[in-house]
Each structure stands twice: as C-alpha cells, then as structure tokens.
C-alpha cells in the first residue's frame, strides 16, 4: 500500500487509500469521495501524530528499499524496483522508468501473502492501468502464503522474538489486518486464506516441537462503525488468562505503522494495563536472506 515518506504525505496517503474503489466499495464516485473526505478529516491529525512517534515517516519505505537492493544483487539479470499504491513512487512513475530502460517483460509481486480485492487486486489493477498503451508482457503473483520457505521464515521470526524463553509459557496470536465483513461476504477469499495459512504454520511449529499454551487468530486495524472480521486483536488480548503473549503479524511482509506503532506501541500499552508479564511482537520478513530466497522461488514458478 505504501507509507508516508514524511509527515506532509500522511494526508496524501489517506486520501488515495480511501478514494480507492476497492477499499470504499460504494458504486457512486461522488459518495466515495465524500466518505473519503470525512474519514481523512477525522483521521489525519491522529495519523500524523502516530507517524511522528515513528520518526516522521513510515518504516515501510526504508525496509522496502533495503529489500530491493538485496534482491538486485541476487537477480543480476533482472531490473528490481518497487511501486507503492498510495504514496510515491507511484506505478505511473515506475512504469516511465521501465520504459526508458526498454523493459518489456514485467513480473509483478504484490507484497501480500494472501489475496484480497482490497490489496492484491487493487495494486495489480493500478500497475496494469499505468502500462496501458505500452507493448509489455506482464506476469503476476496472486498469493504466496503456501510457500514453504516463506513459512519457515515466519516461524524463525517467532523463535527469534522468544530469545530462548520457554514457548510453553506463552499464548501465540497470529494477527492479520482486518477487513469489513461485507467484503468477505461478497466473496473475498482473504479470511479463508488467513485460516489456511495458520494451519500450515501450526504444522511447522509441531515439526519443530514449538509448543504454546494456545494459538489464536485475531484481526487488527479496523476503522469505522461497520462490522469487521472478528475477533479483534484487542478483544483477544483482553480474553487471555495467560499473561505472556507473542504476536506474529501474519498479513505483513514488511514492518510498517501497523506493526511498529499499532502492535509494538499501542497494543503493548493495552497489555501493560492488563498486567501482562510478557508482550512480544515478531518481526516481519523485511530484507532477511530467507525472504530473498523465497521471493526467488515464488517468481521462478511463473
């Protein structure tokens, strides 16, 4: 989706996101624009404050740039670059650069392990629209949550966050970005893929003899009064009797404001108010070597 490169881009990010027809799914462009205006007006001050606590920008940008640099070293015969959906660099700018380099074969890897109309579909449509009129061949990845190397990496990150602590003393929550229930009811496969993914990860945990008191799935980052996927992460944390928990950010490949602010700051404060003894958050894959190798595997199958 992208993230603000500075505090001035926070409003740009919010405006572009809530004017996306895949996010606000009403048929009327005028109504969508009005809804977006109201959401941005109510959210921008708080959002700016949150990004200010993260150093004035989204951590997503720097992590993504580091990943691209490492991938470029591995894929020497391929031009590796990136586009963001709601903040620069936009698809149109990236396509112009590819045109200058006479690149005619493009592989798109949306950075979402699970398919959703709100993320994968939106990003693919946006990039392909930017390519209209060009003679290019485009391949794309829809989802990659089944990639075994990627899943091994997610368990690695959980183990790293434990730092040798006894996993049997902890509850494990796989936290995914929430969606309005209405979007899932219309056939979006996101929630189904989240649950299938968790089952695959449980199998790896079992093979590694990594046991937890219990394993849960919850959803974060809901917005507005409509019904969202349940249980919410906050409700799940409040329901735990065990006061040691580790959160694995299941739907994010790169650390961003939802992980480094929402999970690592906001929900940590919730856990502290509830007298939790331990509250841990696993890192996203970011630019780790195993993620580089899994990306190579994923795109090689196209």
PyMOL commands that set and color helices and strands:
alter all, ss='L'
color gray80, all
select helices_A, chain A and resi 9-18+29-53+59-74+91-100+117-130+148-162+167-169+181-185+190-207+233-239+257-273+289-300
alter helices_A, ss='H'
color red, helices_A
select strands_A, chain A and resi 105-109+137-141+171-177+214-220+244-249+278-281
alter strands_A, ss='S'
color yellow, strands_A
deselect
rebuild
show_as cartoon
